[in-house]
Amino acid sequence: MPTLSRVPGAALTAVLLLALTTSASARPKKPADPESEARVEAKKHFQAGEEALAAKDWDKAIAEYRAAYELAPLPGFLFNLGQAYRFAGDKRQALDFYKKYLAAAPTGSGAPVAKVQIQELTKAIAADDAARIAREAEDARKAEEARKAEEARKAAEAAAARNKGDGKTKVGPTPSPSPGAGGVDRPAPGRRGRGLRIAGLVTAGVGVACLAGGVVFGMKASGLADEVAEQYDPDKVDEGESASSTAVMLYVVGGAAVASGGVMYFLGRRAGRSASVAVAPVVTGDRVALAAWGTF
């Protein structure tokens, strides 16, 4: 709770009373002088404000000081309003009126107190703003956590509802559906085997074609070799070597394809059982072989 600062307040009271009394009596008395009547009314409001301030009735003091300032806009009323708002706990209004007072009376008797209060109130308002921002951030964090918790709760309820069966809630992961159960459509073993057999036949057909190509290039290489034996020709030598290499490559690829196709066809017939196989050509010296391994 702020404490009353009476030294400048007392000085201001005397100054204000003097200003109000002097301005009302300095002029010749005239009947129904509006300005004089306003000063008299302002003095009454000011005195009522002082009494309310002493009684710590901040709201009444603020109302009386405002009424006095509206009737007689003297700088001292601005200081008094700053004091009353500060005692009432309204830091922003107090700061505003202290600044207005300094602007109107920078060397007034209340200026030292007003300057100190402006500094203190500025710090206090900044601290209040920082605390408010921290509270809002914490409230936002708690709200986000509550939202996520609610989403998790709803998701758990939905999962429990999906897993609920024969009047009891199943605990644990949902089991994978077995073949042919739970309305899950899975291809029959015969259908899987049929596709594998077709793929095996196609692969074997490609292999046969490659073998046939190998035979053609092999015959060509053999013919060129006979011609070179009768009469040497470097071009025919190169052409014969190329044909021979192509024949070997086609033999290897064709043999691997035929073997792979045969294995796939075999696996297609055994589609009800899991099987895996790998086939690769093996070339050693002047011979070509196929190696196959796997599980059947």
ROTORNU-852653 format. One record per residue (C-alpha): residue number from 1; residue in three letters; z negated, x negated, y. Coordinates in steps of 0.1 Angstrom, whole numbers, plus 5000, padded with zeros to 4 digits. Example, Ala and Ser with C-alpha at 12.3 -4.5 7.8 and 13.67 -1.06 7.14 Angstrom:
2
+-----+---------+------+------+-------+
| num | residuo |   up | east | north |
+-----+---------+------+------+-------+
|   1 |     ALA | 4922 | 4877 |  4955 |
|   2 |     SER | 4929 | 4863 |  4989 |
+-----+---------+------+------+-------+
//
This chain:
296
+-----+---------+------+------+-------+
| num | residuo |   up | east | north |
+-----+---------+------+------+-------+
|   1 |     MET | 5000 | 5000 |  5000 |
|   2 |     PRO | 5010 | 4985 |  5034 |
|   3 |     THR | 4981 | 4979 |  5058 |
|   4 |     LEU | 4982 | 4992 |  5094 |
|   5 |     SER | 4992 | 4967 |  5120 |
|   6 |     ARG | 4971 | 4978 |  5149 |
|   7 |     VAL | 4975 | 4950 |  5174 |
|   8 |     PRO | 5011 | 4955 |  5184 |
|   9 |     GLY | 5006 | 4992 |  5178 |
|  10 |     ALA | 4978 | 4994 |  5203 |
|  11 |     ALA | 4999 | 4975 |  5228 |
|  12 |     LEU | 5029 | 4997 |  5222 |
|  13 |     THR | 5007 | 5028 |  5226 |
|  14 |     ALA | 4995 | 5017 |  5260 |
|  15 |     VAL | 5030 | 5008 |  5270 |
|  16 |     LEU | 5044 | 5041 |  5258 |
|  17 |     LEU | 5016 | 5061 |  5274 |
|  18 |     LEU | 5021 | 5042 |  5307 |
|  19 |     ALA | 5059 | 5047 |  5306 |
|  20 |     LEU | 5056 | 5084 |  5299 |
|  21 |     THR | 5028 | 5089 |  5325 |
|  22 |     THR | 5045 | 5068 |  5351 |
|  23 |     SER | 5079 | 5084 |  5347 |
|  24 |     ALA | 5064 | 5119 |  5349 |
|  25 |     SER | 5042 | 5112 |  5380 |
|  26 |     ALA | 5065 | 5088 |  5399 |
|  27 |     ARG | 5088 | 5115 |  5410 |
|  28 |     PRO | 5079 | 5141 |  5436 |
|  29 |     LYS | 5065 | 5172 |  5419 |
|  30 |     LYS | 5091 | 5199 |  5417 |
|  31 |     PRO | 5088 | 5232 |  5400 |
|  32 |     ALA | 5104 | 5234 |  5366 |
|  33 |     ASP | 5116 | 5198 |  5364 |
|  34 |     PRO | 5133 | 5196 |  5329 |
|  35 |     GLU | 5130 | 5158 |  5327 |
|  36 |     SER | 5093 | 5158 |  5336 |
|  37 |     GLU | 5086 | 5186 |  5311 |
|  38 |     ALA | 5104 | 5166 |  5284 |
|  39 |     ARG | 5082 | 5136 |  5292 |
|  40 |     VAL | 5051 | 5157 |  5289 |
|  41 |     GLU | 5062 | 5171 |  5256 |
|  42 |     ALA | 5072 | 5136 |  5243 |
|  43 |     LYS | 5037 | 5124 |  5252 |
|  44 |     LYS | 5022 | 5152 |  5232 |
|  45 |     HIS | 5043 | 5144 |  5202 |
|  46 |     PHE | 5035 | 5107 |  5205 |
|  47 |     GLN | 4998 | 5113 |  5206 |
|  48 |     ALA | 5001 | 5137 |  5176 |
|  49 |     GLY | 5020 | 5110 |  5157 |
|  50 |     GLU | 4994 | 5084 |  5165 |
|  51 |     GLU | 4967 | 5107 |  5151 |
|  52 |     ALA | 4988 | 5114 |  5120 |
|  53 |     LEU | 4993 | 5077 |  5115 |
|  54 |     ALA | 4956 | 5070 |  5117 |
|  55 |     ALA | 4950 | 5098 |  5092 |
|  56 |     LYS | 4977 | 5082 |  5069 |
|  57 |     ASP | 4997 | 5114 |  5071 |
|  58 |     TRP | 5030 | 5095 |  5071 |
|  59 |     ASP | 5054 | 5124 |  5070 |
|  60 |     LYS | 5037 | 5141 |  5099 |
|  61 |     ALA | 5037 | 5109 |  5119 |
|  62 |     ILE | 5074 | 5104 |  5112 |
|  63 |     ALA | 5082 | 5139 |  5124 |
|  64 |     GLU | 5061 | 5136 |  5156 |
|  65 |     TYR | 5076 | 5102 |  5165 |
|  66 |     ARG | 5111 | 5115 |  5159 |
|  67 |     ALA | 5104 | 5145 |  5182 |
|  68 |     ALA | 5090 | 5122 |  5208 |
|  69 |     TYR | 5120 | 5099 |  5207 |
|  70 |     GLU | 5145 | 5128 |  5210 |
|  71 |     LEU | 5127 | 5139 |  5242 |
|  72 |     ALA | 5122 | 5104 |  5256 |
|  73 |     PRO | 5143 | 5077 |  5238 |
|  74 |     LEU | 5119 | 5047 |  5244 |
|  75 |     PRO | 5122 | 5016 |  5222 |
|  76 |     GLY | 5085 | 5018 |  5212 |
|  77 |     PHE | 5091 | 5050 |  5193 |
|  78 |     LEU | 5116 | 5031 |  5171 |
|  79 |     PHE | 5089 | 5005 |  5163 |
|  80 |     ASN | 5065 | 5033 |  5154 |
|  81 |     LEU | 5090 | 5050 |  5132 |
|  82 |     GLY | 5096 | 5017 |  5114 |
|  83 |     GLN | 5058 | 5014 |  5108 |
|  84 |     ALA | 5055 | 5049 |  5096 |
|  85 |     TYR | 5084 | 5046 |  5072 |
|  86 |     ARG | 5071 | 5013 |  5059 |
|  87 |     PHE | 5036 | 5029 |  5052 |
|  88 |     ALA | 5054 | 5058 |  5035 |
|  89 |     GLY | 5071 | 5034 |  5012 |
|  90 |     ASP | 5107 | 5040 |  5025 |
|  91 |     LYS | 5117 | 5004 |  5028 |
|  92 |     ARG | 5153 | 5011 |  5038 |
|  93 |     GLN | 5145 | 5035 |  5066 |
|  94 |     ALA | 5117 | 5011 |  5079 |
|  95 |     LEU | 5142 | 4982 |  5079 |
|  96 |     ASP | 5167 | 5003 |  5098 |
|  97 |     PHE | 5142 | 5013 |  5125 |
|  98 |     TYR | 5128 | 4978 |  5129 |
|  99 |     LYS | 5163 | 4965 |  5135 |
| 100 |     LYS | 5170 | 4993 |  5160 |
| 101 |     TYR | 5138 | 4984 |  5178 |
| 102 |     LEU | 5147 | 4947 |  5181 |
| 103 |     ALA | 5182 | 4956 |  5193 |
| 104 |     ALA | 5167 | 4978 |  5220 |
| 105 |     ALA | 5137 | 4955 |  5229 |
| 106 |     PRO | 5142 | 4920 |  5216 |
| 107 |     THR | 5113 | 4906 |  5236 |
| 108 |     GLY | 5091 | 4937 |  5233 |
| 109 |     SER | 5054 | 4935 |  5223 |
| 110 |     GLY | 5063 | 4946 |  5188 |
| 111 |     ALA | 5091 | 4922 |  5183 |
| 112 |     PRO | 5071 | 4895 |  5163 |
| 113 |     VAL | 5059 | 4921 |  5138 |
| 114 |     ALA | 5093 | 4937 |  5136 |
| 115 |     LYS | 5109 | 4903 |  5128 |
| 116 |     VAL | 5084 | 4895 |  5101 |
| 117 |     GLN | 5088 | 4930 |  5086 |
| 118 |     ILE | 5126 | 4927 |  5086 |
| 119 |     GLN | 5124 | 4895 |  5065 |
| 120 |     GLU | 5098 | 4910 |  5041 |
| 121 |     LEU | 5116 | 4943 |  5037 |
| 122 |     THR | 5149 | 4925 |  5031 |
| 123 |     LYS | 5134 | 4905 |  5003 |
| 124 |     ALA | 5116 | 4936 |  4988 |
| 125 |     ILE | 5148 | 4957 |  4989 |
| 126 |     ALA | 5168 | 4929 |  4971 |
| 127 |     ALA | 5140 | 4927 |  4945 |
| 128 |     ASP | 5141 | 4964 |  4940 |
| 129 |     ASP | 5179 | 4964 |  4937 |
| 130 |     ALA | 5177 | 4937 |  4911 |
| 131 |     ALA | 5150 | 4955 |  4891 |
| 132 |     ARG | 5171 | 4987 |  4893 |
| 133 |     ILE | 5202 | 4970 |  4880 |
| 134 |     ALA | 5182 | 4955 |  4852 |
| 135 |     ARG | 5167 | 4989 |  4843 |
| 136 |     GLU | 5202 | 5005 |  4843 |
| 137 |     ALA | 5215 | 4977 |  4821 |
| 138 |     GLU | 5187 | 4982 |  4796 |
| 139 |     ASP | 5191 | 5019 |  4797 |
| 140 |     ALA | 5228 | 5015 |  4790 |
| 141 |     ARG | 5221 | 4991 |  4761 |
| 142 |     LYS | 5196 | 5015 |  4746 |
| 143 |     ALA | 5221 | 5044 |  4750 |
| 144 |     GLU | 5248 | 5024 |  4733 |
| 145 |     GLU | 5225 | 5015 |  4704 |
| 146 |     ALA | 5215 | 5051 |  4700 |
| 147 |     ARG | 5252 | 5061 |  4700 |
| 148 |     LYS | 5260 | 5036 |  4673 |
| 149 |     ALA | 5230 | 5047 |  4653 |
| 150 |     GLU | 5241 | 5083 |  4655 |
| 151 |     GLU | 5276 | 5074 |  4644 |
| 152 |     ALA | 5262 | 5055 |  4615 |
| 153 |     ARG | 5240 | 5084 |  4605 |
| 154 |     LYS | 5269 | 5108 |  4607 |
| 155 |     ALA | 5290 | 5084 |  4586 |
| 156 |     ALA | 5263 | 5081 |  4560 |
| 157 |     GLU | 5260 | 5119 |  4558 |
| 158 |     ALA | 5297 | 5123 |  4554 |
| 159 |     ALA | 5297 | 5097 |  4526 |
| 160 |     ALA | 5268 | 5114 |  4509 |
| 161 |     ALA | 5287 | 5147 |  4511 |
| 162 |     ARG | 5318 | 5131 |  4496 |
| 163 |     ASN | 5297 | 5115 |  4468 |
| 164 |     LYS | 5278 | 5147 |  4460 |
| 165 |     GLY | 5285 | 5161 |  4426 |
| 166 |     ASP | 5269 | 5185 |  4402 |
| 167 |     GLY | 5240 | 5191 |  4425 |
| 168 |     LYS | 5230 | 5154 |  4428 |
| 169 |     THR | 5238 | 5127 |  4452 |
| 170 |     LYS | 5254 | 5097 |  4436 |
| 171 |     VAL | 5239 | 5064 |  4448 |
| 172 |     GLY | 5261 | 5033 |  4449 |
| 173 |     PRO | 5297 | 5026 |  4454 |
| 174 |     THR | 5323 | 5051 |  4445 |
| 175 |     PRO | 5337 | 5043 |  4410 |
| 176 |     SER | 5374 | 5036 |  4407 |
| 177 |     PRO | 5392 | 5064 |  4390 |
| 178 |     SER | 5402 | 5057 |  4354 |
| 179 |     PRO | 5438 | 5061 |  4342 |
| 180 |     GLY | 5447 | 5097 |  4339 |
| 181 |     ALA | 5413 | 5109 |  4353 |
| 182 |     GLY | 5403 | 5126 |  4385 |
| 183 |     GLY | 5438 | 5139 |  4392 |
| 184 |     VAL | 5451 | 5103 |  4400 |
| 185 |     ASP | 5488 | 5100 |  4391 |
| 186 |     ARG | 5495 | 5067 |  4373 |
| 187 |     PRO | 5528 | 5057 |  4357 |
| 188 |     ALA | 5527 | 5060 |  4319 |
| 189 |     PRO | 5530 | 5028 |  4299 |
| 190 |     GLY | 5565 | 5038 |  4287 |
| 191 |     ARG | 5578 | 5042 |  4322 |
| 192 |     ARG | 5564 | 5008 |  4332 |
| 193 |     GLY | 5580 | 4992 |  4301 |
| 194 |     ARG | 5613 | 5008 |  4308 |
| 195 |     GLY | 5616 | 4992 |  4342 |
| 196 |     LEU | 5606 | 4958 |  4328 |
| 197 |     ARG | 5632 | 4961 |  4299 |
| 198 |     ILE | 5659 | 4970 |  4324 |
| 199 |     ALA | 5650 | 4940 |  4345 |
| 200 |     GLY | 5650 | 4918 |  4314 |
| 201 |     LEU | 5685 | 4930 |  4304 |
| 202 |     VAL | 5699 | 4924 |  4339 |
| 203 |     THR | 5683 | 4889 |  4341 |
| 204 |     ALA | 5697 | 4880 |  4306 |
| 205 |     GLY | 5731 | 4893 |  4317 |
| 206 |     VAL | 5731 | 4870 |  4347 |
| 207 |     GLY | 5721 | 4842 |  4323 |
| 208 |     VAL | 5750 | 4849 |  4300 |
| 209 |     ALA | 5774 | 4848 |  4330 |
| 210 |     CYS | 5760 | 4814 |  4340 |
| 211 |     LEU | 5764 | 4801 |  4305 |
| 212 |     ALA | 5800 | 4813 |  4304 |
| 213 |     GLY | 5806 | 4795 |  4337 |
| 214 |     GLY | 5790 | 4764 |  4322 |
| 215 |     VAL | 5814 | 4766 |  4293 |
| 216 |     VAL | 5844 | 4768 |  4316 |
| 217 |     PHE | 5833 | 4738 |  4337 |
| 218 |     GLY | 5824 | 4719 |  4305 |
| 219 |     MET | 5859 | 4725 |  4291 |
| 220 |     LYS | 5874 | 4714 |  4325 |
| 221 |     ALA | 5853 | 4682 |  4324 |
| 222 |     SER | 5864 | 4675 |  4288 |
| 223 |     GLY | 5901 | 4680 |  4297 |
| 224 |     LEU | 5898 | 4656 |  4327 |
| 225 |     ALA | 5881 | 4631 |  4306 |
| 226 |     ASP | 5910 | 4631 |  4281 |
| 227 |     GLU | 5935 | 4627 |  4309 |
| 228 |     VAL | 5916 | 4598 |  4324 |
| 229 |     ALA | 5915 | 4582 |  4289 |
| 230 |     GLU | 5953 | 4582 |  4288 |
| 231 |     GLN | 5958 | 4572 |  4324 |
| 232 |     TYR | 5930 | 4561 |  4348 |
| 233 |     ASP | 5929 | 4582 |  4380 |
| 234 |     PRO | 5898 | 4578 |  4404 |
| 235 |     ASP | 5903 | 4613 |  4418 |
| 236 |     LYS | 5902 | 4628 |  4383 |
| 237 |     VAL | 5871 | 4608 |  4375 |
| 238 |     ASP | 5853 | 4622 |  4405 |
| 239 |     GLU | 5865 | 4657 |  4397 |
| 240 |     GLY | 5854 | 4654 |  4361 |
| 241 |     GLU | 5820 | 4642 |  4370 |
| 242 |     SER | 5816 | 4671 |  4395 |
| 243 |     ALA | 5827 | 4696 |  4368 |
| 244 |     SER | 5803 | 4681 |  4343 |
| 245 |     SER | 5774 | 4683 |  4367 |
| 246 |     THR | 5782 | 4719 |  4375 |
| 247 |     ALA | 5784 | 4727 |  4338 |
| 248 |     VAL | 5750 | 4712 |  4332 |
| 249 |     MET | 5735 | 4731 |  4361 |
| 250 |     LEU | 5750 | 4764 |  4349 |
| 251 |     TYR | 5738 | 4758 |  4314 |
| 252 |     VAL | 5702 | 4752 |  4326 |
| 253 |     VAL | 5702 | 4782 |  4349 |
| 254 |     GLY | 5719 | 4804 |  4324 |
| 255 |     GLY | 5696 | 4794 |  4296 |
| 256 |     ALA | 5665 | 4800 |  4318 |
| 257 |     ALA | 5678 | 4834 |  4328 |
| 258 |     VAL | 5686 | 4844 |  4293 |
| 259 |     ALA | 5652 | 4833 |  4281 |
| 260 |     SER | 5634 | 4850 |  4310 |
| 261 |     GLY | 5653 | 4882 |  4304 |
| 262 |     GLY | 5644 | 4881 |  4268 |
| 263 |     VAL | 5607 | 4876 |  4276 |
| 264 |     MET | 5608 | 4904 |  4302 |
| 265 |     TYR | 5624 | 4927 |  4276 |
| 266 |     PHE | 5598 | 4918 |  4251 |
| 267 |     LEU | 5570 | 4925 |  4276 |
| 268 |     GLY | 5586 | 4958 |  4285 |
| 269 |     ARG | 5583 | 4969 |  4249 |
| 270 |     ARG | 5546 | 4958 |  4250 |
| 271 |     ALA | 5539 | 4974 |  4284 |
| 272 |     GLY | 5507 | 4990 |  4272 |
| 273 |     ARG | 5492 | 4955 |  4270 |
| 274 |     SER | 5488 | 4930 |  4298 |
| 275 |     ALA | 5510 | 4900 |  4295 |
| 276 |     SER | 5521 | 4871 |  4317 |
| 277 |     VAL | 5547 | 4844 |  4310 |
| 278 |     ALA | 5564 | 4815 |  4328 |
| 279 |     VAL | 5597 | 4799 |  4318 |
| 280 |     ALA | 5611 | 4766 |  4331 |
| 281 |     PRO | 5640 | 4743 |  4321 |
| 282 |     VAL | 5632 | 4708 |  4309 |
| 283 |     VAL | 5659 | 4681 |  4312 |
| 284 |     THR | 5653 | 4649 |  4292 |
| 285 |     GLY | 5681 | 4623 |  4291 |
| 286 |     ASP | 5713 | 4641 |  4280 |
| 287 |     ARG | 5695 | 4671 |  4265 |
| 288 |     VAL | 5684 | 4704 |  4282 |
| 289 |     ALA | 5655 | 4725 |  4268 |
| 290 |     LEU | 5635 | 4756 |  4279 |
| 291 |     ALA | 5597 | 4756 |  4280 |
| 292 |     ALA | 5578 | 4790 |  4281 |
| 293 |     TRP | 5541 | 4796 |  4282 |
| 294 |     GLY | 5518 | 4824 |  4289 |
| 295 |     THR | 5497 | 4852 |  4274 |
| 296 |     PHE | 5510 | 4881 |  4254 |
+-----+---------+------+------+-------+
//
